[in-house]
Amino acid sequence: MTACIVGWAHTPFGRLVDDTVESLIVRVAAGALADAGVAPSEIDEILLGHFNAGFSAQDFTAALVLQTAPELRFKPATRVENACATGSAAVHQGLKAIAAGSARIVLVIGVEQMTATPAAEIGRNLLKASYVREEADIEGGFAGIFGKIAALYFQRWGDQSDALARIAAKNHRNGVGNPYAQMRKDLGYEFCRNESEKNPYVAGPLKRTDCALVSDGAAALVLADVETALKLGKAVAFRASAHVQDFLPMAKRDILKFEGCSQAWHQALAAAGIRLGELSFVETHDCFTIAELIEYEAMGLVPEGQGAHAIAEGWTEKDGRLPVNPSGGLKAKGHPIGATGVSMHALAAMQLTESAGDIQVKDARLGGLFNMGGAAVANYVSILERIK
């Protein structure tokens, strides 16, 4: 335990036409500092998670954080990127700075603005997180990649359309209570299960309701060493964290096992000295419903090939044995790439400080989160616990 979350801020996710990358950054940076009760002059390091890949004309964005307050001028600021796990990569880099003793208080921001980009270009930008040499021609963009994964999973373990629809319905139901979610509508199991004009197939067996939304948004955290955190208003400690990187080409892996995800969970749980069942909730990376299904297996909730059992039995519902994505997940909340991992940490901290409102999990004491980049290539797990 080397660091704590002591403050946070979060914009709504969605089509934010009146914002820019810069305005989103400034808004959440100022909000997180105010929430933590930390002056800009006290920040030792700034880390910005921003994937971009062509979404924003403005690249080289780390210094935009300095627009928040004059006192941030001359502070070290670095942009961090690791595909869809960019936000968590920035958070974990902040943990390393504190653990190394080079920083006492760190400001971490995650941001992305995607919706101003034409749909075809969005697809091309996201495919840059695949192994372009072999995978760029897969039809359907990144949805096509996960559509291929879903089709292979169905071939190995049978048709899982019911399970995917249950996951989508669960996450949309949970998202109704999340004020930051892009889609706050309970779509219901039947709508998610059946193909329709409003829910067509997108790629392979994946329908529109199986795919996370293209979004704009930002989130920010203030991290502090434990001694400093205990002097502030609240402290949510990192009981453990783990980062595991796997091969980029899907051809070099059994893509249905998400082995990097499994390794990251194993390392983090071992470091925390707990079992998965001791967690009060998990926020996991449901960029597509098939990803959440496989992640049930990779985290050790169920054996390989039995992910459907967890959702069919209600284990991952908000009142189940291990609530998964009480926030609504990426499925309902949206997935602004650089902001996603920071958002997960902020929402987990809200749960643990009992400030999560309508998405609050009862008696939340320990929270886990998994954020991945690419198809289980960059894998980040954090285990959080409130200590003040």
Residue pairs with C-beta under 8 A, 6 or more apart in sequence:
1 226
1 237
1 238
1 239
1 387
2 95
2 98
2 99
2 225
2 226
2 238
3 94
3 95
3 98
3 99
3 106
3 223
3 224
3 225
3 226
3 229
3 237
3 238
4 223
4 224
4 225
4 226
4 229
4 235
4 236
4 237
4 238
4 387
4 388
5 221
5 222
5 223
5 235
5 236
5 238
5 345
5 346
5 349
5 384
6 36
6 38
6 222
6 223
6 224
6 228
6 229
6 232
6 233
6 234
6 235
6 236
7 32
7 33
7 34
7 35
7 36
7 37
7 38
7 221
7 222
7 232
7 234
8 31
8 32
8 35
8 36
8 219
8 220
8 221
8 222
8 345
8 346
8 349
8 350
9 27
9 28
9 29
9 30
9 31
9 32
9 34
9 35
9 219
9 220
9 346
10 28
10 31
10 180
10 217
10 218
10 219
10 220
10 343
10 346
10 347
11 19
11 24
11 27
11 28
11 180
11 217
11 218
11 219
12 179
12 180
12 181
12 182
12 217
13 180
13 181
13 182
13 213
13 215
13 216
13 217
13 333
13 334
13 336
13 339
13 343
14 115
14 182
14 213
14 215
14 216
14 217
14 334
15 115
15 182
15 215
15 216
16 24
16 113
16 115
16 216
16 217
17 115
17 116
19 27
19 113
19 216
20 113
21 50
21 56
21 58
21 61
21 64
21 111
21 112
21 113
22 58
22 61
22 64
22 67
24 111
24 113
24 216
24 217
24 218
25 48
25 61
25 64
25 65
25 67
25 68
25 109
25 111
25 218
26 64
26 65
26 67
26 68
27 218
28 109
28 111
28 218
28 219
28 220
29 65
29 68
29 107
29 109
29 220
30 68
30 69
31 220
32 107
32 109
32 220
32 221
32 222
33 39
33 40
33 43
33 68
33 69
33 107
33 222
35 222
36 222
36 224
36 232
36 233
37 232
37 233
38 105
38 222
38 224
38 232
39 71
40 68
40 69
40 70
40 71
40 72
41 71
42 105
43 72
43 75
43 105
43 106
43 107
43 222
44 75
44 76
44 97
44 102
44 103
44 104
44 105
44 106
45 75
45 76
45 77
45 78
45 94
45 97
45 102
45 103
45 106
45 107
46 62
46 65
46 66
46 72
46 75
46 76
46 77
46 78
46 106
46 107
46 108
46 109
47 62
47 77
47 78
47 79
47 80
47 90
47 91
47 93
47 94
47 97
47 106
47 107
47 108
47 109
48 61
48 62
48 64
48 65
48 77
48 78
48 79
48 80
48 90
48 108
48 109
48 110
48 111
48 338
49 79
49 80
49 81
49 86
49 87
49 88
49 89
49 90
49 91
49 108
49 109
49 110
49 111
49 338
49 339
49 341
49 342
50 56
50 61
50 62
50 79
50 81
50 86
50 110
50 111
50 112
50 338
51 81
51 83
51 84
51 86
51 112
51 129
51 337
51 338
52 59
52 61
52 81
52 112
52 338
53 125
53 126
53 128
53 129
53 337
54 117
54 121
54 124
54 125
54 128
55 112
55 113
55 114
55 116
55 117
55 122
55 125
55 337
56 113
58 64
60 79
61 79
61 111
62 77
62 78
62 79
63 77
65 72
65 77
65 107
65 109
66 72
66 73
66 75
66 77
78 93
80 86
80 89
80 90
80 93
81 89
81 338
82 88
82 89
82 373
82 378
83 129
83 337
83 373
83 374
83 377
83 378
84 129
84 285
84 287
84 335
84 337
84 340
84 371
84 372
84 373
84 374
84 378
85 285
85 340
85 341
85 371
85 372
85 373
85 378
85 379
85 380
86 110
86 337
86 338
86 340
86 341
86 373
87 110
87 219
87 338
87 339
87 340
87 341
87 342
87 343
87 344
87 345
87 371
88 243
88 341
88 342
88 344
88 345
88 369
88 371
88 380
88 382
89 243
89 341
89 373
89 378
89 380
90 108
90 109
90 110
90 341
90 342
91 108
91 221
91 223
91 341
91 342
91 345
91 380
91 382
92 241
92 243
92 380
92 382
94 103
94 106
94 108
94 221
94 223
95 223
95 238
95 241
97 103
97 106
98 104
98 106
98 223
98 224
98 225
104 224
104 225
104 228
105 222
105 223
105 224
105 225
105 228
106 222
106 223
106 224
107 220
107 221
107 222
107 223
108 220
108 221
108 222
108 223
108 342
109 218
109 219
109 220
109 342
110 218
110 219
110 220
110 336
110 338
110 339
110 340
110 341
110 342
110 343
111 217
111 218
111 336
111 338
111 339
112 215
112 216
112 217
112 218
112 336
112 337
112 338
112 339
113 216
113 336
114 122
114 214
114 215
114 216
114 336
114 337
115 214
115 215
115 216
116 216
117 125
122 141
122 214
123 140
123 141
123 142
123 143
124 141
126 141
126 142
126 337
127 135
127 136
127 141
127 142
129 142
129 373
129 374
129 377
130 136
130 138
130 142
130 145
130 248
130 374
130 375
131 248
131 249
131 250
131 251
133 249
134 249
134 250
134 251
135 145
135 249
135 250
138 144
138 145
138 148
139 203
140 147
140 202
140 203
140 204
141 203
142 287
143 202
143 203
143 206
143 211
143 288
144 203
144 204
145 250
145 375
146 203
146 206
146 211
146 287
146 288
146 290
146 291
146 375
147 202
147 203
147 204
147 205
147 206
148 203
148 204
149 255
149 256
149 290
149 291
149 294
149 375
150 160
150 164
150 204
150 205
150 206
150 210
150 288
150 290
151 204
151 205
152 255
152 256
153 160
153 256
153 290
153 293
153 294
154 160
154 205
156 256
156 305
157 305
159 205
160 205
160 290
160 293
160 307
160 308
161 193
161 205
162 193
162 308
162 312
163 293
163 307
163 308
163 311
163 312
164 192
164 205
164 206
164 210
164 289
164 290
164 293
165 189
165 192
165 193
165 209
165 289
166 189
166 192
166 311
166 312
167 286
167 289
167 292
167 293
167 311
167 316
167 331
168 187
168 192
168 209
168 210
168 289
168 331
169 186
169 187
169 188
169 189
169 191
169 192
170 311
170 316
170 317
170 324
170 325
171 286
171 292
171 325
171 328
171 329
171 331
171 332
172 183
172 185
172 186
172 187
172 192
172 209
172 328
172 331
172 332
173 186
174 318
174 325
174 326
174 327
174 328
174 329
174 332
174 359
175 181
175 183
175 184
175 185
175 327
175 328
175 329
175 331
175 332
175 333
176 184
176 185
176 186
176 328
176 332
176 358
177 184
177 328
177 357
177 358
177 359
178 184
178 327
178 328
178 332
178 333
178 347
178 358
178 359
179 357
180 217
180 327
180 333
180 343
180 347
181 327
181 328
181 332
181 333
181 334
182 213
182 215
182 332
182 333
182 334
183 213
183 328
183 332
183 334
184 328
184 332
187 209
191 198
191 199
191 209
192 199
192 207
192 209
192 210
195 201
195 207
198 208
199 207
199 208
199 209
200 207
200 208
201 207
202 208
202 210
202 211
206 288
206 289
206 290
209 289
210 288
210 289
210 290
211 287
211 288
212 286
212 287
212 288
212 329
212 330
212 331
212 334
212 335
213 330
213 331
213 334
213 335
214 334
214 335
215 333
215 334
215 335
215 336
216 336
217 334
217 336
217 339
217 343
218 336
218 339
218 342
219 339
219 342
219 343
219 345
219 346
220 342
220 346
221 342
221 345
221 346
221 349
224 232
224 235
226 235
226 237
226 387
229 235
229 237
229 387
229 388
230 387
230 388
232 388
233 388
234 353
234 386
234 388
235 386
235 387
235 388
236 348
236 349
236 352
236 353
236 384
236 385
236 386
236 387
237 384
237 385
237 386
237 387
238 382
238 383
238 384
239 271
239 272
239 274
239 366
239 383
239 384
239 385
240 267
240 268
240 269
240 270
240 271
240 272
240 381
240 382
240 383
241 268
241 271
241 380
241 381
241 382
241 383
242 263
242 264
242 265
242 267
242 268
242 271
242 379
242 380
242 381
243 264
243 378
243 379
243 380
244 260
244 261
244 263
244 264
244 267
244 379
245 260
245 377
245 378
245 379
246 253
246 259
246 260
246 376
246 377
246 379
247 253
247 377
248 374
248 377
250 375
253 259
253 376
255 375
255 376
256 294
257 294
257 297
257 298
257 304
258 291
258 294
258 295
258 297
258 298
258 372
258 376
258 379
259 298
259 376
260 372
260 376
260 377
260 378
260 379
261 294
261 295
261 298
261 299
261 370
261 372
261 376
261 379
262 298
262 299
262 300
263 379
264 370
264 379
264 380
264 381
265 276
265 298
265 299
265 300
265 368
265 370
265 381
266 300
267 381
268 368
268 381
268 382
268 383
269 275
269 276
269 383
271 383
272 383
274 366
274 383
276 299
276 300
276 301
276 322
276 368
277 321
277 322
278 366
279 322
279 366
279 367
279 368
279 383
280 323
280 351
280 361
280 363
280 364
280 365
280 366
280 367
281 322
281 323
281 324
281 326
281 348
281 351
281 361
281 364
281 367
281 368
282 299
282 322
282 323
282 324
282 325
282 367
282 368
282 369
282 370
283 324
283 325
283 326
283 327
283 329
283 344
283 347
283 348
283 367
283 368
283 369
283 370
284 292
284 295
284 299
284 324
284 325
284 329
284 369
284 370
285 291
285 292
285 295
285 330
285 340
285 370
285 371
285 372
286 292
286 295
286 325
286 329
286 330
286 331
287 330
287 335
287 372
289 331
291 372
291 376
292 324
292 325
292 329
292 331
293 307
293 308
293 311
294 307
294 376
295 307
295 370
296 302
296 307
296 310
296 311
296 316
296 324
297 303
297 304
297 305
297 306
297 307
298 376
299 368
299 370
301 310
301 315
301 316
301 322
302 309
302 310
310 316
313 320
314 320
315 321
315 322
316 322
316 323
316 324
316 325
317 323
318 326
318 359
318 361
319 362
323 361
325 331
326 351
326 356
326 359
326 360
326 361
327 333
327 347
327 359
328 359
330 340
333 343
340 371
341 371
341 380
344 369
344 371
345 369
345 382
345 384
347 356
347 359
348 367
348 368
348 369
348 382
348 384
349 384
350 356
350 357
351 359
351 360
351 361
351 364
351 367
352 364
352 365
352 366
352 367
352 384
352 385
352 386
353 386
354 360
354 364
356 364
365 385
365 386
366 383
366 384
366 385
367 383
367 384
367 385
368 381
368 382
368 383
368 384
369 381
369 382
369 384
370 379
370 380
370 381
371 380
372 378
372 379
372 380
373 379
